[in-house]
Amino acid sequence: MMRSMSYCNVGILCLVVFLVVVSETQVGEAAVTCNPMELAPCAAAIMSSNSPTAVCCGKLKEQSPCLCQYVKNPNLQKLVNSPNAKKVADTCGSPFPTC
């Protein structure tokens, strides 16, 4: 009887740990959806010397956890890793991460 109760407790503990891990993973994924198109409001500032808009800065801050992923993408690398992009990030108060 004692052994079956121990197995039951271990099983319940494993289930609780699994549910906590799954729920935290979903929260993390829900917080940021990496989509480079979200940075479209920043295109004018990145492509020229224009100052970034408030919308651009907001989107840049939202997407900042994704920037290293974008830098690794050959199609986005030159744009995201450009001196102007880093200048826009600094202007918005969202320093470019070290990847």
Biopython code that builds the backbone (N, CA, C, O; Angstrom):
import numpy as np
from Bio.PDB.StructureBuilder import StructureBuilder

atoms = [
    (1, "MET", "N", (0.830, -1.190, 0.000)),
    (1, "MET", "CA", (0.000, 0.000, 0.000)),
    (1, "MET", "C", (0.877, 1.257, 0.000)),
    (1, "MET", "O", (0.599, 2.219, -0.716)),
    (2, "MET", "N", (1.930, 1.234, 0.807)),
    (2, "MET", "CA", (2.814, 2.393, 0.917)),
    (2, "MET", "C", (3.501, 2.683, -0.410)),
    (2, "MET", "O", (3.654, 3.841, -0.800)),
    (3, "ARG", "N", (3.919, 1.613, -1.106)),
    (3, "ARG", "CA", (4.585, 1.792, -2.385)),
    (3, "ARG", "C", (3.656, 2.396, -3.431)),
    (3, "ARG", "O", (4.063, 3.295, -4.166)),
    (4, "SER", "N", (2.438, 1.928, -3.511)),
    (4, "SER", "CA", (1.512, 2.458, -4.506)),
    (4, "SER", "C", (1.187, 3.914, -4.217)),
    (4, "SER", "O", (0.955, 4.690, -5.144)),
    (5, "MET", "N", (1.165, 4.295, -2.950)),
    (5, "MET", "CA", (0.916, 5.696, -2.606)),
    (5, "MET", "C", (2.100, 6.554, -3.035)),
    (5, "MET", "O", (1.903, 7.676, -3.499)),
    (6, "SER", "N", (3.316, 6.057, -2.892)),
    (6, "SER", "CA", (4.502, 6.795, -3.315)),
    (6, "SER", "C", (4.509, 6.979, -4.824)),
    (6, "SER", "O", (4.808, 8.069, -5.312)),
    (7, "TYR", "N", (4.181, 5.921, -5.575)),
    (7, "TYR", "CA", (4.111, 6.030, -7.032)),
    (7, "TYR", "C", (3.042, 7.038, -7.453)),
    (7, "TYR", "O", (3.216, 7.789, -8.412)),
    (8, "CYS", "N", (1.941, 7.033, -6.716)),
    (8, "CYS", "CA", (0.858, 7.972, -7.021)),
    (8, "CYS", "C", (1.323, 9.406, -6.780)),
    (8, "CYS", "O", (1.046, 10.289, -7.592)),
    (9, "ASN", "N", (2.022, 9.646, -5.682)),
    (9, "ASN", "CA", (2.528, 10.988, -5.373)),
    (9, "ASN", "C", (3.550, 11.453, -6.405)),
    (9, "ASN", "O", (3.547, 12.613, -6.815)),
    (10, "VAL", "N", (4.416, 10.547, -6.815)),
    (10, "VAL", "CA", (5.412, 10.889, -7.822)),
    (10, "VAL", "C", (4.712, 11.211, -9.146)),
    (10, "VAL", "O", (5.087, 12.158, -9.837)),
    (11, "GLY", "N", (3.718, 10.437, -9.487)),
    (11, "GLY", "CA", (2.960, 10.679, -10.711)),
    (11, "GLY", "C", (2.268, 12.034, -10.686)),
    (11, "GLY", "O", (2.287, 12.758, -11.681)),
    (12, "ILE", "N", (1.662, 12.378, -9.567)),
    (12, "ILE", "CA", (0.990, 13.671, -9.430)),
    (12, "ILE", "C", (2.006, 14.800, -9.506)),
    (12, "ILE", "O", (1.762, 15.813, -10.162)),
    (13, "LEU", "N", (3.132, 14.635, -8.848)),
    (13, "LEU", "CA", (4.184, 15.654, -8.885)),
    (13, "LEU", "C", (4.678, 15.872, -10.315)),
    (13, "LEU", "O", (4.859, 17.012, -10.742)),
    (14, "CYS", "N", (4.895, 14.784, -11.055)),
    (14, "CYS", "CA", (5.341, 14.904, -12.446)),
    (14, "CYS", "C", (4.297, 15.632, -13.290)),
    (14, "CYS", "O", (4.646, 16.465, -14.126)),
    (15, "LEU", "N", (3.039, 15.325, -13.078)),
    (15, "LEU", "CA", (1.965, 15.979, -13.826)),
    (15, "LEU", "C", (1.936, 17.475, -13.524)),
    (15, "LEU", "O", (1.781, 18.283, -14.440)),
    (16, "VAL", "N", (2.081, 17.853, -12.263)),
    (16, "VAL", "CA", (2.070, 19.263, -11.881)),
    (16, "VAL", "C", (3.250, 19.991, -12.514)),
    (16, "VAL", "O", (3.080, 21.085, -13.053)),
    (17, "VAL", "N", (4.437, 19.406, -12.459)),
    (17, "VAL", "CA", (5.621, 20.024, -13.060)),
    (17, "VAL", "C", (5.418, 20.186, -14.565)),
    (17, "VAL", "O", (5.744, 21.234, -15.121)),
    (18, "PHE", "N", (4.888, 19.168, -15.223)),
    (18, "PHE", "CA", (4.628, 19.245, -16.661)),
    (18, "PHE", "C", (3.663, 20.382, -16.982)),
    (18, "PHE", "O", (3.901, 21.148, -17.916)),
    (19, "LEU", "N", (2.585, 20.500, -16.225)),
    (19, "LEU", "CA", (1.600, 21.550, -16.474)),
    (19, "LEU", "C", (2.192, 22.938, -16.261)),
    (19, "LEU", "O", (1.874, 23.866, -17.006)),
    (20, "VAL", "N", (3.039, 23.091, -15.266)),
    (20, "VAL", "CA", (3.677, 24.386, -15.019)),
    (20, "VAL", "C", (4.593, 24.746, -16.173)),
    (20, "VAL", "O", (4.578, 25.885, -16.642)),
    (21, "VAL", "N", (5.388, 23.799, -16.635)),
    (21, "VAL", "CA", (6.306, 24.056, -17.747)),
    (21, "VAL", "C", (5.526, 24.403, -19.018)),
    (21, "VAL", "O", (5.890, 25.343, -19.725)),
    (22, "VAL", "N", (4.481, 23.672, -19.310)),
    (22, "VAL", "CA", (3.682, 23.932, -20.505)),
    (22, "VAL", "C", (3.019, 25.300, -20.421)),
    (22, "VAL", "O", (3.005, 26.036, -21.408)),
    (23, "SER", "N", (2.477, 25.650, -19.278)),
    (23, "SER", "CA", (1.803, 26.945, -19.163)),
    (23, "SER", "C", (2.794, 28.089, -19.273)),
    (23, "SER", "O", (2.465, 29.117, -19.865)),
    (24, "GLU", "N", (3.989, 27.953, -18.729)),
    (24, "GLU", "CA", (5.001, 28.998, -18.851)),
    (24, "GLU", "C", (5.469, 29.127, -20.285)),
    (24, "GLU", "O", (5.720, 30.240, -20.746)),
    (25, "THR", "N", (5.593, 28.039, -20.993)),
    (25, "THR", "CA", (6.004, 28.082, -22.388)),
    (25, "THR", "C", (4.964, 28.807, -23.222)),
    (25, "THR", "O", (5.314, 29.613, -24.084)),
    (26, "GLN", "N", (3.702, 28.534, -22.980)),
    (26, "GLN", "CA", (2.651, 29.192, -23.744)),
    (26, "GLN", "C", (2.619, 30.678, -23.449)),
    (26, "GLN", "O", (2.410, 31.477, -24.363)),
    (27, "VAL", "N", (2.820, 31.072, -22.201)),
    (27, "VAL", "CA", (2.837, 32.490, -21.856)),
    (27, "VAL", "C", (3.980, 33.178, -22.575)),
    (27, "VAL", "O", (3.797, 34.263, -23.128)),
    (28, "GLY", "N", (5.167, 32.562, -22.578)),
    (28, "GLY", "CA", (6.309, 33.142, -23.258)),
    (28, "GLY", "C", (6.073, 33.301, -24.742)),
    (28, "GLY", "O", (6.448, 34.316, -25.329)),
    (29, "GLU", "N", (5.450, 32.299, -25.358)),
    (29, "GLU", "CA", (5.179, 32.371, -26.787)),
    (29, "GLU", "C", (4.121, 33.416, -27.091)),
    (29, "GLU", "O", (4.178, 34.082, -28.125)),
    (30, "ALA", "N", (3.154, 33.563, -26.192)),
    (30, "ALA", "CA", (2.082, 34.526, -26.422)),
    (30, "ALA", "C", (2.591, 35.955, -26.276)),
    (30, "ALA", "O", (2.029, 36.878, -26.866)),
    (31, "ALA", "N", (3.647, 36.140, -25.497)),
    (31, "ALA", "CA", (4.153, 37.479, -25.230)),
    (31, "ALA", "C", (4.750, 38.116, -26.484)),
    (31, "ALA", "O", (4.534, 39.302, -26.733)),
    (32, "VAL", "N", (5.487, 37.356, -27.264)),
    (32, "VAL", "CA", (6.126, 37.907, -28.457)),
    (32, "VAL", "C", (5.939, 36.939, -29.622)),
    (32, "VAL", "O", (6.299, 35.765, -29.534)),
    (33, "THR", "N", (5.385, 37.439, -30.691)),
    (33, "THR", "CA", (5.310, 36.683, -31.933)),
    (33, "THR", "C", (6.307, 37.330, -32.876)),
    (33, "THR", "O", (6.128, 38.470, -33.304)),
    (34, "CYS", "N", (7.355, 36.593, -33.194)),
    (34, "CYS", "CA", (8.395, 37.133, -34.063)),
    (34, "CYS", "C", (7.876, 37.219, -35.491)),
    (34, "CYS", "O", (7.593, 36.208, -36.135)),
    (35, "ASN", "N", (7.760, 38.444, -35.961)),
    (35, "ASN", "CA", (7.296, 38.705, -37.320)),
    (35, "ASN", "C", (8.013, 39.957, -37.805)),
    (35, "ASN", "O", (7.688, 41.060, -37.365)),
    (36, "PRO", "N", (8.978, 39.811, -38.698)),
    (36, "PRO", "CA", (9.733, 40.979, -39.155)),
    (36, "PRO", "C", (8.865, 42.050, -39.816)),
    (36, "PRO", "O", (9.266, 43.211, -39.883)),
    (37, "MET", "N", (7.691, 41.676, -40.300)),
    (37, "MET", "CA", (6.794, 42.660, -40.912)),
    (37, "MET", "C", (6.279, 43.664, -39.878)),
    (37, "MET", "O", (5.822, 44.750, -40.236)),
    (38, "GLU", "N", (6.353, 43.301, -38.606)),
    (38, "GLU", "CA", (5.954, 44.221, -37.539)),
    (38, "GLU", "C", (6.873, 45.443, -37.493)),
    (38, "GLU", "O", (6.512, 46.479, -36.934)),
    (39, "LEU", "N", (8.051, 45.313, -38.080)),
    (39, "LEU", "CA", (9.006, 46.424, -38.085)),
    (39, "LEU", "C", (8.817, 47.352, -39.281)),
    (39, "LEU", "O", (9.615, 48.269, -39.473)),
    (40, "ALA", "N", (7.796, 47.137, -40.076)),
    (40, "ALA", "CA", (7.532, 47.976, -41.249)),
    (40, "ALA", "C", (7.456, 49.467, -40.912)),
    (40, "ALA", "O", (7.922, 50.283, -41.708)),
    (41, "PRO", "N", (6.881, 49.859, -39.754)),
    (41, "PRO", "CA", (6.855, 51.292, -39.434)),
    (41, "PRO", "C", (8.249, 51.898, -39.261)),
    (41, "PRO", "O", (8.391, 53.121, -39.228)),
    (42, "CYS", "N", (9.263, 51.065, -39.152)),
    (42, "CYS", "CA", (10.631, 51.555, -38.981)),
    (42, "CYS", "C", (11.391, 51.652, -40.302)),
    (42, "CYS", "O", (12.517, 52.148, -40.328)),
    (43, "ALA", "N", (10.804, 51.195, -41.373)),
    (43, "ALA", "CA", (11.508, 51.135, -42.659)),
    (43, "ALA", "C", (12.045, 52.496, -43.086)),
    (43, "ALA", "O", (13.194, 52.603, -43.513)),
    (44, "ALA", "N", (11.224, 53.530, -42.974)),
    (44, "ALA", "CA", (11.672, 54.863, -43.414)),
    (44, "ALA", "C", (12.870, 55.334, -42.596)),
    (44, "ALA", "O", (13.802, 55.918, -43.150)),
    (45, "ALA", "N", (12.859, 55.091, -41.310)),
    (45, "ALA", "CA", (13.967, 55.526, -40.452)),
    (45, "ALA", "C", (15.220, 54.699, -40.712)),
    (45, "ALA", "O", (16.332, 55.225, -40.660)),
    (46, "ILE", "N", (15.050, 53.420, -40.988)),
    (46, "ILE", "CA", (16.209, 52.557, -41.232)),
    (46, "ILE", "C", (16.818, 52.834, -42.596)),
    (46, "ILE", "O", (18.039, 52.795, -42.746)),
    (47, "MET", "N", (15.989, 53.114, -43.590)),
    (47, "MET", "CA", (16.473, 53.319, -44.953)),
    (47, "MET", "C", (16.996, 54.731, -45.199)),
    (47, "MET", "O", (17.651, 54.975, -46.213)),
    (48, "SER", "N", (16.721, 55.659, -44.295)),
    (48, "SER", "CA", (17.183, 57.040, -44.466)),
    (48, "SER", "C", (17.670, 57.552, -43.115)),
    (48, "SER", "O", (17.894, 56.773, -42.189)),
    (49, "SER", "N", (17.826, 58.834, -43.015)),
    (49, "SER", "CA", (18.256, 59.419, -41.748)),
    (49, "SER", "C", (17.076, 60.023, -40.983)),
    (49, "SER", "O", (17.274, 60.815, -40.062)),
    (50, "ASN", "N", (15.839, 59.647, -41.367)),
    (50, "ASN", "CA", (14.656, 60.142, -40.655)),
    (50, "ASN", "C", (14.634, 59.632, -39.224)),
    (50, "ASN", "O", (15.142, 58.549, -38.932)),
    (51, "SER", "N", (14.056, 60.400, -38.356)),
    (51, "SER", "CA", (13.888, 59.961, -36.971)),
    (51, "SER", "C", (12.775, 58.918, -36.905)),
    (51, "SER", "O", (11.790, 59.020, -37.636)),
    (52, "PRO", "N", (12.919, 57.926, -36.046)),
    (52, "PRO", "CA", (11.863, 56.922, -35.926)),
    (52, "PRO", "C", (10.617, 57.512, -35.263)),
    (52, "PRO", "O", (10.708, 58.394, -34.410)),
    (53, "THR", "N", (9.468, 57.010, -35.669)),
    (53, "THR", "CA", (8.203, 57.461, -35.083)),
    (53, "THR", "C", (7.955, 56.703, -33.775)),
    (53, "THR", "O", (8.641, 55.729, -33.463)),
    (54, "ALA", "N", (6.975, 57.166, -33.035)),
    (54, "ALA", "CA", (6.594, 56.487, -31.792)),
    (54, "ALA", "C", (6.094, 55.071, -32.091)),
    (54, "ALA", "O", (6.345, 54.141, -31.324)),
    (55, "VAL", "N", (5.391, 54.918, -33.205)),
    (55, "VAL", "CA", (4.900, 53.588, -33.591)),
    (55, "VAL", "C", (6.082, 52.662, -33.879)),
    (55, "VAL", "O", (6.096, 51.504, -33.461)),
    (56, "CYS", "N", (7.067, 53.189, -34.597)),
    (56, "CYS", "CA", (8.272, 52.415, -34.895)),
    (56, "CYS", "C", (8.942, 51.969, -33.595)),
    (56, "CYS", "O", (9.275, 50.795, -33.440)),
    (57, "CYS", "N", (9.135, 52.884, -32.679)),
    (57, "CYS", "CA", (9.807, 52.555, -31.419)),
    (57, "CYS", "C", (9.026, 51.504, -30.630)),
    (57, "CYS", "O", (9.615, 50.603, -30.033)),
    (58, "GLY", "N", (7.708, 51.625, -30.633)),
    (58, "GLY", "CA", (6.889, 50.638, -29.939)),
    (58, "GLY", "C", (7.044, 49.255, -30.544)),
    (58, "GLY", "O", (7.196, 48.268, -29.824)),
    (59, "LYS", "N", (7.007, 49.187, -31.862)),
    (59, "LYS", "CA", (7.164, 47.901, -32.550)),
    (59, "LYS", "C", (8.569, 47.336, -32.350)),
    (59, "LYS", "O", (8.742, 46.129, -32.180)),
    (60, "LEU", "N", (9.558, 48.207, -32.371)),
    (60, "LEU", "CA", (10.936, 47.767, -32.177)),
    (60, "LEU", "C", (11.111, 47.163, -30.783)),
    (60, "LEU", "O", (11.766, 46.133, -30.625)),
    (61, "LYS", "N", (10.532, 47.798, -29.792)),
    (61, "LYS", "CA", (10.617, 47.265, -28.428)),
    (61, "LYS", "C", (9.892, 45.926, -28.320)),
    (61, "LYS", "O", (10.364, 45.015, -27.641)),
    (62, "GLU", "N", (8.746, 45.807, -28.989)),
    (62, "GLU", "CA", (8.011, 44.535, -28.978)),
    (62, "GLU", "C", (8.836, 43.422, -29.623)),
    (62, "GLU", "O", (8.858, 42.294, -29.131)),
    (63, "GLN", "N", (9.507, 43.744, -30.716)),
    (63, "GLN", "CA", (10.236, 42.746, -31.483)),
    (63, "GLN", "C", (11.686, 42.556, -31.028)),
    (63, "GLN", "O", (12.388, 41.713, -31.586)),
    (64, "SER", "N", (12.145, 43.304, -30.046)),
    (64, "SER", "CA", (13.552, 43.221, -29.637)),
    (64, "SER", "C", (14.005, 41.812, -29.250)),
    (64, "SER", "O", (15.155, 41.465, -29.517)),
    (65, "PRO", "N", (13.144, 40.973, -28.627)),
    (65, "PRO", "CA", (13.610, 39.605, -28.352)),
    (65, "PRO", "C", (13.854, 38.790, -29.624)),
    (65, "PRO", "O", (14.474, 37.728, -29.565)),
    (66, "CYS", "N", (13.383, 39.267, -30.752)),
    (66, "CYS", "CA", (13.489, 38.530, -32.021)),
    (66, "CYS", "C", (14.650, 39.007, -32.881)),
    (66, "CYS", "O", (14.967, 38.372, -33.888)),
    (67, "LEU", "N", (15.289, 40.107, -32.509)),
    (67, "LEU", "CA", (16.295, 40.710, -33.390)),
    (67, "LEU", "C", (17.441, 39.772, -33.722)),
    (67, "LEU", "O", (17.901, 39.753, -34.864)),
    (68, "CYS", "N", (17.915, 38.992, -32.759)),
    (68, "CYS", "CA", (19.015, 38.057, -33.053)),
    (68, "CYS", "C", (18.571, 37.007, -34.062)),
    (68, "CYS", "O", (19.358, 36.578, -34.905)),
    (69, "GLN", "N", (17.323, 36.597, -33.977)),
    (69, "GLN", "CA", (16.780, 35.655, -34.951)),
    (69, "GLN", "C", (16.759, 36.286, -36.337)),
    (69, "GLN", "O", (17.070, 35.626, -37.328)),
    (70, "TYR", "N", (16.394, 37.559, -36.408)),
    (70, "TYR", "CA", (16.363, 38.252, -37.694)),
    (70, "TYR", "C", (17.759, 38.424, -38.268)),
    (70, "TYR", "O", (17.944, 38.322, -39.481)),
    (71, "VAL", "N", (18.743, 38.682, -37.418)),
    (71, "VAL", "CA", (20.131, 38.859, -37.875)),
    (71, "VAL", "C", (20.661, 37.564, -38.491)),
    (71, "VAL", "O", (21.477, 37.604, -39.412)),
    (72, "LYS", "N", (20.207, 36.434, -37.993)),
    (72, "LYS", "CA", (20.659, 35.143, -38.520)),
    (72, "LYS", "C", (19.989, 34.783, -39.844)),
    (72, "LYS", "O", (20.426, 33.859, -40.530)),
    (73, "ASN", "N", (18.940, 35.501, -40.202)),
    (73, "ASN", "CA", (18.229, 35.248, -41.456)),
    (73, "ASN", "C", (18.947, 36.002, -42.580)),
    (73, "ASN", "O", (19.021, 37.230, -42.538)),
    (74, "PRO", "N", (19.477, 35.293, -43.582)),
    (74, "PRO", "CA", (20.230, 35.965, -44.649)),
    (74, "PRO", "C", (19.416, 37.027, -45.392)),
    (74, "PRO", "O", (19.985, 37.995, -45.899)),
    (75, "ASN", "N", (18.109, 36.859, -45.463)),
    (75, "ASN", "CA", (17.266, 37.832, -46.157)),
    (75, "ASN", "C", (17.080, 39.128, -45.366)),
    (75, "ASN", "O", (16.805, 40.178, -45.948)),
    (76, "LEU", "N", (17.226, 39.057, -44.068)),
    (76, "LEU", "CA", (16.995, 40.228, -43.217)),
    (76, "LEU", "C", (18.279, 40.805, -42.634)),
    (76, "LEU", "O", (18.296, 41.940, -42.157)),
    (77, "GLN", "N", (19.340, 40.032, -42.672)),
    (77, "GLN", "CA", (20.581, 40.375, -41.985)),
    (77, "GLN", "C", (21.107, 41.771, -42.296)),
    (77, "GLN", "O", (21.416, 42.534, -41.381)),
    (78, "LYS", "N", (21.212, 42.111, -43.573)),
    (78, "LYS", "CA", (21.791, 43.405, -43.943)),
    (78, "LYS", "C", (20.945, 44.572, -43.467)),
    (78, "LYS", "O", (21.478, 45.610, -43.073)),
    (79, "LEU", "N", (19.648, 44.412, -43.501)),
    (79, "LEU", "CA", (18.754, 45.478, -43.071)),
    (79, "LEU", "C", (18.761, 45.628, -41.550)),
    (79, "LEU", "O", (18.914, 46.734, -41.032)),
    (80, "VAL", "N", (18.597, 44.527, -40.845)),
    (80, "VAL", "CA", (18.482, 44.572, -39.385)),
    (80, "VAL", "C", (19.815, 44.883, -38.719)),
    (80, "VAL", "O", (19.849, 45.506, -37.658)),
    (81, "ASN", "N", (20.897, 44.460, -39.324)),
    (81, "ASN", "CA", (22.216, 44.642, -38.725)),
    (81, "ASN", "C", (22.922, 45.893, -39.246)),
    (81, "ASN", "O", (24.116, 46.068, -39.002)),
    (82, "SER", "N", (22.217, 46.754, -39.948)),
    (82, "SER", "CA", (22.829, 47.949, -40.531)),
    (82, "SER", "C", (23.085, 49.020, -39.465)),
    (82, "SER", "O", (22.446, 49.022, -38.413)),
    (83, "PRO", "N", (24.019, 49.924, -39.745)),
    (83, "PRO", "CA", (24.278, 51.022, -38.801)),
    (83, "PRO", "C", (23.023, 51.862, -38.536)),
    (83, "PRO", "O", (22.797, 52.291, -37.404)),
    (84, "ASN", "N", (22.206, 52.097, -39.568)),
    (84, "ASN", "CA", (20.975, 52.876, -39.362)),
    (84, "ASN", "C", (19.997, 52.152, -38.439)),
    (84, "ASN", "O", (19.339, 52.785, -37.613)),
    (85, "ALA", "N", (19.899, 50.831, -38.576)),
    (85, "ALA", "CA", (18.992, 50.066, -37.713)),
    (85, "ALA", "C", (19.440, 50.175, -36.261)),
    (85, "ALA", "O", (18.617, 50.312, -35.356)),
    (86, "LYS", "N", (20.745, 50.114, -36.047)),
    (86, "LYS", "CA", (21.258, 50.244, -34.676)),
    (86, "LYS", "C", (21.038, 51.657, -34.147)),
    (86, "LYS", "O", (20.765, 51.845, -32.962)),
    (87, "LYS", "N", (21.155, 52.647, -35.025)),
    (87, "LYS", "CA", (20.902, 54.039, -34.640)),
    (87, "LYS", "C", (19.427, 54.217, -34.252)),
    (87, "LYS", "O", (19.116, 54.882, -33.265)),
    (88, "VAL", "N", (18.532, 53.622, -35.032)),
    (88, "VAL", "CA", (17.096, 53.692, -34.719)),
    (88, "VAL", "C", (16.832, 53.026, -33.367)),
    (88, "VAL", "O", (16.081, 53.555, -32.547)),
    (89, "ALA", "N", (17.446, 51.873, -33.140)),
    (89, "ALA", "CA", (17.258, 51.179, -31.864)),
    (89, "ALA", "C", (17.737, 52.039, -30.703)),
    (89, "ALA", "O", (17.060, 52.127, -29.679)),
    (90, "ASP", "N", (18.889, 52.672, -30.851)),
    (90, "ASP", "CA", (19.419, 53.533, -29.796)),
    (90, "ASP", "C", (18.487, 54.732, -29.571)),
    (90, "ASP", "O", (18.205, 55.090, -28.428)),
    (91, "THR", "N", (18.016, 55.342, -30.642)),
    (91, "THR", "CA", (17.117, 56.489, -30.549)),
    (91, "THR", "C", (15.833, 56.105, -29.820)),
    (91, "THR", "O", (15.285, 56.895, -29.051)),
    (92, "CYS", "N", (15.361, 54.887, -30.069)),
    (92, "CYS", "CA", (14.122, 54.422, -29.431)),
    (92, "CYS", "C", (14.345, 53.949, -27.991)),
    (92, "CYS", "O", (13.389, 53.615, -27.290)),
    (93, "GLY", "N", (15.588, 53.921, -27.561)),
    (93, "GLY", "CA", (15.862, 53.447, -26.197)),
    (93, "GLY", "C", (15.738, 51.943, -26.076)),
    (93, "GLY", "O", (15.437, 51.416, -25.004)),
    (94, "SER", "N", (15.971, 51.259, -27.177)),
    (94, "SER", "CA", (15.926, 49.804, -27.201)),
    (94, "SER", "C", (17.234, 49.305, -27.772)),
    (94, "SER", "O", (17.305, 48.965, -28.953)),
    (95, "PRO", "N", (18.286, 49.256, -26.940)),
    (95, "PRO", "CA", (19.604, 48.900, -27.448)),
    (95, "PRO", "C", (19.598, 47.563, -28.183)),
    (95, "PRO", "O", (18.906, 46.622, -27.796)),
    (96, "PHE", "N", (20.377, 47.508, -29.238)),
    (96, "PHE", "CA", (20.468, 46.293, -30.041)),
    (96, "PHE", "C", (21.137, 45.206, -29.218)),
    (96, "PHE", "O", (22.175, 45.450, -28.603)),
    (97, "PRO", "N", (20.562, 44.016, -29.197)),
    (97, "PRO", "CA", (21.164, 42.939, -28.373)),
    (97, "PRO", "C", (22.467, 42.442, -28.964)),
    (97, "PRO", "O", (22.708, 42.569, -30.164)),
    (98, "THR", "N", (23.295, 41.883, -28.120)),
    (98, "THR", "CA", (24.517, 41.229, -28.569)),
    (98, "THR", "C", (24.148, 39.796, -28.923)),
    (98, "THR", "O", (23.700, 39.031, -28.069)),
    (99, "CYS", "N", (24.335, 39.447, -30.164)),
    (99, "CYS", "CA", (23.910, 38.111, -30.628)),
    (99, "CYS", "C", (25.090, 37.162, -30.698)),
    (99, "CYS", "O", (24.926, 35.999, -31.066)),
]
sb = StructureBuilder()
sb.init_structure("model")
sb.init_model(0)
sb.init_chain("A")
sb.init_seg("    ")
for serial, (resi, resn, name, xyz) in enumerate(atoms, 1):
    if name == "N":
        sb.init_residue(resn, " ", resi, " ")
    sb.init_atom(name, np.array(xyz, "f"), 0.0, 1.0, " ", f" {name:<3s}", serial, name[0])
structure = sb.get_structure()
